[in-house]
């Protein structure tokens, strides 16, 4: 079994080297075959320079910032693992859940982290916003799911079925992935996680909720009008990939 770990990166120069070193050490100890795919999403700091000099990662360099959804989608596209996992660049959920995901995917198609009600490390406003988004997501996903949790795993088959259809690049990207999973009949199971550190948030707390709700509206409309179709060409053909 081969594990593919995908990390979307935007301005993470202070943590990204430690993140990939920590991942490599964990994977070396627990898995015979793996790959670490890091997608630099148009960072304006030194993240790209740092990653170019790490020989054991597959490095994709977006010239312009295109959003987390676009970065993860590219990582899935070039992955060849039996299991595909994406997680946050600061590794705020640690590494031990990788084995949990691998175990869950023996009987399910998708494994998603769940932060529970406390959302430790969040400000009050962000915690409220996060729970409200969960409630909105439930209306369309059919059950209570922590859609925005930053660690998720997929069987290779599920990943290759879902991600070519994903069109959202912003924060509602995770919702679209799970919405498409439900539409395609993929079996999803949640597992508990806790933040091990207070990672920085790129959520603009007074603006982003409105953008996310609008994105959800667009996702539902795409489905209603039958716009989810497999792409006919490689939309990332001009991106730089160091293999």
C-alpha positions in Angstrom: 0.0 0.0 0.0 1.3 3.5 -0.9 0.3 6.6 0.9 0.1 10.0 -0.9 0.2 13.1 1.4 -0.8 16.4 -0.2 0.0 19.7 1.5 -1.3 23.0 0.0 1.0 25.9 1.0 0.6 29.6 1.0 3.2 31.7 2.8 4.3 29.1 5.2 8.1 29.7 5.3 8.3 29.5 9.1 6.8 26.0 9.3 7.0 24.1 6.0 10.4 22.6 6.3 9.6 21.3 9.8 6.3 20.0 8.5 7.7 17.9 5.7 10.6 16.6 7.9 8.1 15.5 10.5 5.9 13.8 7.9 8.9 12.0 6.4 10.1 10.7 9.7 6.6 9.4 10.6 6.0 7.8 7.2 9.5 6.2 7.2 8.6 4.5 10.5 5.1 3.4 9.6 4.8 2.8 5.8 7.0 1.1 3.2 5.7 3.2 0.3 4.7 6.9 0.3 5.0 10.2 -1.4 4.8 13.8 -0.1 3.3 16.2 -2.6 3.6 19.9 -1.7 1.8 22.5 -3.8 3.0 26.0 -3.4 0.0 28.2 -4.1 1.7 31.3 -5.3 3.4 32.2 -2.0 4.9 35.6 -1.8 7.4 34.6 0.9 10.3 32.1 0.7 8.1 28.9 0.9 8.8 28.1 -2.7 12.6 28.5 -2.3 12.6 26.3 0.7 10.6 23.5 -0.9 12.7 23.5 -4.1 15.7 22.4 -2.0 14.0 19.5 -0.3 14.8 16.4 -2.5 12.2 14.0 -1.1 9.1 16.0 -1.9 7.2 16.3 -5.2 7.0 20.0 -5.6 4.4 21.9 -7.6 4.8 25.7 -8.0 1.8 27.8 -8.8 2.9 31.2 -10.1 -0.2 32.9 -8.9 -2.4 32.2 -5.8 -5.3 30.0 -6.9 -6.8 28.8 -3.7 -6.6 25.7 -1.5 -9.1 23.8 -3.6 -7.0 24.3 -6.8 -3.8 23.3 -4.9 -5.3 20.1 -3.5 -6.9 19.2 -6.8 -3.5 19.4 -8.5 -1.9 17.3 -5.8 -4.6 14.6 -6.3 -4.2 14.7 -10.0 -0.5 13.8 -9.9 -0.7 11.4 -6.9 -0.4 7.6 -7.4 -1.0 6.3 -3.9 -3.6 3.8 -2.9 -4.6 6.3 -0.3 -4.7 10.1 -0.8 -4.6 12.4 2.2 -4.5 16.2 2.4 -3.7 18.1 5.6 -2.8 21.6 6.6 0.7 23.1 6.1 1.3 23.7 9.8 0.4 20.0 10.6 -1.9 21.2 13.3 -3.6 17.8 13.6 -0.3 15.9 13.9 0.7 12.7 12.1 -0.9 9.9 14.0 -4.2 10.2 12.2 -2.6 8.9 9.0 -2.7 5.4 10.4 -6.3 6.0 11.5 -7.2 7.0 8.0 -5.5 4.0 6.5 -7.5 1.7 8.8 -10.8 3.4 8.1 -10.3 3.2 4.3 -10.2 -0.5 4.5 -14.0 -0.4 4.7 -14.9 3.2 3.7 -14.1 5.4 0.7 -13.5 8.6 2.6 -12.2 9.4 6.1 -12.7 13.0 7.5 -11.5 14.6 10.7 -14.0 15.9 13.1 -13.0 18.6 15.6 -16.1 18.2 17.8 -18.0 21.0 19.4 -15.2 22.7 21.3 -13.1 23.8 18.4 -10.1 24.3 20.7 -7.8 27.1 19.8 -10.5 29.1 17.9 -11.6 32.6 18.8 -15.3 32.9 19.9 -16.4 34.4 16.6 -14.6 31.8 14.5 -16.1 29.0 16.6 -19.6 30.4 16.1 -19.0 30.8 12.4 -17.6 27.3 12.1 -20.7 25.7 13.8 -23.1 27.8 11.7 -21.3 26.6 8.5 -21.7 23.0 9.8 -25.4 23.5 10.2 -25.8 24.9 6.7 -23.7 22.0 5.3 -25.9 19.5 7.1 -28.9 20.7 5.0 -27.2 19.5 1.8 -24.9 16.7 3.0 -27.7 14.9 4.9 -25.8 14.5 8.1 -23.8 16.5 10.6 -20.2 16.6 9.2 -17.3 18.8 10.1 -16.9 19.8 6.5 -14.1 22.4 7.1 -11.7 20.2 9.1 -8.3 20.4 7.4 -7.5 16.7 7.3 -9.2 14.2 5.0 -8.3 10.9 3.4 -9.6 9.1 0.3 -9.2 5.8 -1.4 -7.5 6.4 -4.7 -10.6 5.4 -6.6 -12.8 7.9 -4.6 -10.2 10.7 -5.1 -9.9 10.2 -8.8 -13.7 10.1 -9.1 -14.4 13.3 -7.1 -11.5 15.8 -7.6 -11.7 16.1 -11.4 -15.3 17.5 -10.8 -14.3 20.0 -8.2 -14.6 23.7 -9.3 -14.4 25.6 -6.1 -11.0 27.0 -5.1 -11.9 28.9 -2.0 -13.0 27.9 1.5 -16.1 26.1 0.4 -13.9 23.6 -1.5 -14.2 21.1 1.3 -18.0 21.3 1.2 -18.0 20.7 -2.6 -15.8 17.6 -2.2 -18.2 16.1 0.4 -21.2 17.1 -1.7 -19.8 15.4 -4.7 -18.9 12.3 -2.6 -22.5 12.1 -1.5 -23.7 12.5 -5.1 -21.4 9.7 -6.2 -22.4 7.4 -3.4 -19.0 7.3 -1.7 -19.0 5.9 1.9 -17.8 8.5 4.4 -16.7 8.0 8.0 -15.5 10.6 10.5 -12.8 10.3 13.2 -12.1 12.6 16.1 -9.2 15.1 15.9 -7.9 17.9 18.1 -5.7 20.8 17.1 -2.2 20.3 18.6 -1.3 23.9 18.0 -3.0 27.1 17.2 -2.3 27.5 13.5 -2.8 30.8 11.8 -6.1 31.4 10.1 -6.6 32.9 6.7 -10.3 33.2 7.3 -11.6 36.8 7.1 -14.2 36.4 9.8 -16.6 39.2 8.7 -16.3 38.5 4.9 -15.5 34.9 4.3 -18.8 33.4 5.6 -20.7 35.3 3.0 -18.4 34.1 0.2 -18.7 30.5 1.4 -22.5 30.7 1.5 -22.5 32.1 -2.0 -20.1 29.3 -3.1 -22.5 26.7 -1.7 -25.3 28.3 -3.7 -23.2 28.0 -6.8 -22.4 24.4 -6.1 -26.1 23.5 -5.7 -26.9 25.4 -8.9 -24.2 23.5 -10.8 -25.7 20.3 -9.8 -29.2 21.3 -10.6 -28.2 22.4 -14.1 -26.0 19.3 -14.7 -22.7 21.1 -14.9 -20.6 18.5 -13.1 -18.8 16.8 -16.0 -15.3 15.3 -16.3 -12.8 17.9 -17.6 -11.6 17.3 -21.2 -8.1 18.8 -20.8 -5.4 19.4 -18.3 -6.1 22.8 -16.9 -2.7 22.8 -15.0 -0.6 22.1 -18.0 1.4 25.3 -17.6 2.3 24.9 -13.9 5.9 23.9 -12.9 6.3 20.5 -11.3 9.6 19.2 -10.0 9.4 15.4 -10.1 
